[in-house]
Amino acid sequence: MAIFIGLSAGLITLIRPSDILVLAIPLFYGLTNWSKVKERVSFLRKHWTMILVAILFFALAAVPQLMYWKTVTGDWIYYSYRDEGFDFRHPHIIAGITDGKNGWLRYTPVMIFSLIGIGFLFKKRTWLWPILLFLPLYMFIVYSWHVWFYINSFGSRPMVGPYALLAIPLAYFVQYAFAKRWLKEGILILVFCFSVLNIFQTYQEYWGVSRTEYASDAYYWKIFGKTKMDYSMLATYDSNVNQPRYTHYITTIYENSFSDTAQAHLDFNTFHSPPAALRINKEFGEITLLSKTVAELGVKPKQYLKISGWFYAEHPVSWWSSAIMIGSVIKNGKTTRWRQMWINNKILAEKSNFSLWSSHPKEWGEVYFYYKIPSNTNPQDKIQLLIQNGHSTTIIVDDLKVEVCERLK
């Protein structure tokens, strides 16, 4: 038994080091009073040789991995995440639970009942300490990871592991609720609604309406209950702010159709309007097209700017390899607010029902978004427009324009 326990614990830890905390579950299980604590300590002392055996096989479970690292990299221990890691000084526990970006309870709301059920453990204390010690510490660790929202998932995937443990307080809650008819009916309605919501959001994810791992709160509510996207939703996803709809514009404060033929990186064969367009590839990387003070542009804080341009992609790309159009304010040499827009999946996005995965190469399409000038912007602060393309594909841009918006529809 000690061998089995040691190997199991070793493999668990090897697969996900933070899961070493599961050892606290059997260690603290059943400690309902002080006499139980004494019995547990006495038991561990009595079977200290078995504990040593378990520790030995715990370590042996890592030997194949250590040998593999040594063979492949030349080092016994190789950290494959490189500069990625934990920041225990700045955990994102609240965001990890509630945020639109893969928040645990945001996308699995039925687990609220499990958290409520923890309160019943204070009366039935068998599972109290394993859960009270394991769960907060586990959440602190997993949400201290630099990518606390954990990509490549629908919802918070590190919280799937503790479900076996959280099923216990959930069962206590259900037992209590079902003993009262009025509460039982209410809970069943909520469970049904939560389940429908979860399934519907899975549908949204599958069809490209949602992408929970990078969804902001603004985007979450923008697409809530929607089965189809529109351009405003797609732009809200990128910019992380609700994109308004305007019907009139005061003035154009910037235009560039790349008619200056002396400018570098021009394409005279592919353009939206003659004589040329700007070609941006990986070697070119980034270009700042507008950088003027608020006073020079004649704009005011809280005004909305429509930033637009016509774009042409030579090859289909995934959205994470897309070129980016960025609007920002530079205050004292530092960027104080910036909003971005992925370009490639906006080109003729209506042809793909505005899916996040849209891609229409070798065609011209307009890409635009709205940028609100921050309220604390001063006349000497600069408004900047730039385009980035750090990937191997090429993007061609023409007829860039920045307009000041007047009223909301």
HELIX and SHEET records of a PDB file:
HELIX    1   1 ALA A    2  ILE A   15  1                                  14    
HELIX    2   2 PRO A   17  LEU A   23  5                                   7    
HELIX    3   3 ALA A   24  PHE A   28  1                                   5    
HELIX    4   4 TRP A   34  LYS A   46  1                                  13    
HELIX    5   5 TRP A   48  LEU A   60  1                                  13    
HELIX    6   6 VAL A   63  THR A   73  1                                  11    
HELIX    7   7 ILE A   93  THR A   98  1                                   6    
HELIX    8   8 TRP A  104  TYR A  107  1                                   4    
HELIX    9   9 PRO A  109  MET A  111  5                                   3    
HELIX   10  10 ILE A  112  GLY A  117  1                                   6    
HELIX   11  11 ILE A  118  PHE A  122  5                                   5    
HELIX   12  12 ARG A  125  TRP A  127  5                                   3    
HELIX   13  13 LEU A  128  VAL A  142  1                                  15    
HELIX   14  14 ARG A  157  MET A  159  5                                   3    
HELIX   15  15 TYR A  163  PHE A  178  1                                  16    
HELIX   16  16 ARG A  181  TYR A  206  1                                  26    
HELIX   17  17 THR A  212  TYR A  214  5                                   3    
HELIX   18  18 ASP A  217  LYS A  222  1                                   6    
HELIX   19  19 TYR A  231  SER A  239  1                                   9    
HELIX   20  20 VAL A  294  LEU A  297  1                                   4    
HELIX   21  21 TRP A  319  SER A  321  5                                   3    
HELIX   22  22 ASN A  344  LYS A  346  5                                   3    
HELIX   23  23 ALA A  349  SER A  352  5                                   4    
SHEET    1   A 4 TYR A 246  ASN A 256  0                                        
SHEET    2   A 4 ILE A 395  LEU A 408 -1                                        
SHEET    3   A 4 ALA A 277  ILE A 280 -1                                        
SHEET    4   A 4 LEU A 266  ASP A 267 -1                                        
SHEET    1   B 4 TYR A 246  ASN A 256  0                                        
SHEET    2   B 4 ILE A 395  LEU A 408 -1                                        
SHEET    3   B 4 TYR A 304  ALA A 313 -1                                        
SHEET    4   B 4 TRP A 364  LYS A 372 -1                                        
SHEET    1   C 4 GLU A 286  THR A 293  0                                        
SHEET    2   C 4 LYS A 382  GLN A 388 -1                                        
SHEET    3   C 4 ILE A 324  LYS A 331 -1                                        
SHEET    4   C 4 LYS A 334  TRP A 342 -1                                        
END                                                                             
